[in-house]
């Protein structure tokens, strides 16, 4: 089992070689063709993806016509693999039609330098895998030559800081202070779901739909417990909001005779961000999990 399976068009061979060298130097293992498998052979591609944690798909204008990339995407979706689209060329919204990808940790590599795009890729990898291989390596190297006594002192100070920080976190999370934290304007900064989408149905979602959602979505919480919600319905919604004592459930009661109260699960509420988690059962009995992260 390796961390990444990298699928690319032949026009991006040089970039892919550079990317693989950098990833593997940071301790992230990679499958890449033709070194490790034959991406044009579906059996070889399937076997490789079955032994991968994440598909890294190098996307350009040729992706829509690339049988290897469409096969890889279809196999990854069937096996519910996480997918990172690494977009190396600006793509017209008409290139594909509608929605694809289990996750949306894509990298807009065409606008940034290689180093900047690589840092975004590492962030996406660490977010999806839960591993900190690159960061851990750097930290180990930085601290390798510290004297033993210095390390002991650092550990003691760190332990004291953890106790102090823990106390203040516990003390600050009273109901009233959580309510105060929630007051303000919140913009959508990240979106993930696990909706099943066909391979052909599309880069357009990540290139056009998600940026549009981020641009328009806004939650406003006022001190008098009124709220305004924009970008989720054709017209803005207003109503009353309440937060439970633990700060884990948010209730939104829009005005209107036919409006119903929304009960939203929230995670990681801080002064600067929080995440709404929606878990729904679809008519076919499948479960859809959607995560929306907001920041001030």
C-alpha positions, 0 to 999 in steps of 0.5 A: 500500500502506497500513499499516492497513485499519480495519473497524468497525461504525457504532456505533463511527464516532466512536471510529474517526475519533479513532483514525485521526486519532491513527494518521495523526498518528504516521505510520501510514497508514490505509484507512478507510470511507467516506473511502477505500473502501466496506466494504459492497461486497466488491469494494472491500473486497477491493481495499483489503485487498490493498493493506494490511499489517494489518487492524485490526478494531474488535470489539464485540457487533455484530461477529458479525452484521456482514457487513462485518466477517466479509467482511473477516476472511475476506479477510484470512485468505485473503490471510494478512494480520496481524490486530489485534483492537481490542476496544471492548466486553466480549464474552460467550464464547458470541458466537463458538464457537472459534478465529480469527486468525493472530496474537493481538496484540489490544487490550482497549480496553474496560478502558483509557482511549483513550490506554492502549489506543492505546499497546497498539495501537502496540506490537502494530502495531510488533511485527507490522510491524517498524516504529517509526514512532510512536517514530521520530517522537517521537525525531526531534522530541526531538532536532531542536534539539540542537547539532551538537557535542552530537550528535557527543559523543552518537554517540561515547558511544553507540558506546563503550557499544555496544562495552562492552555487546556485550563483556558480552553475549558474555562472559555467554553462556557455557553455565553462565551460560545454564543459570543464567539458565534456572533459575526459574519462567516464566509464559506471557506471549504466544502466536502461531500461524498456524493457519488458522481460519474467520471464525466460529470466533472471538473466544472463542479470544482472549477465553477460551482464550488467557487460560486458557492464560496463567493455567495455563501454567508452566515450572519449571527447577531447578538440578539440571536437573529441570523441571516443566511445568504447564498443557500436559497434564491432569497436571503433567509432571516430568523432566530438562532440558538446554540446548545450548552456544549456548542455542538448543535446549532438551531436555525429557525427561519421566519415564515409559516412553512419554514422548519427549524434546521438542526445543524451539528457543528465542530471545532468552534473557535473565534475564527472558524467552525465546521457544519456537518450534515449526515443524510440518508438518501432514498437509495439508503446510502449516506451522504456526509457534507462538511462546510467550513466557515471562517470570519 
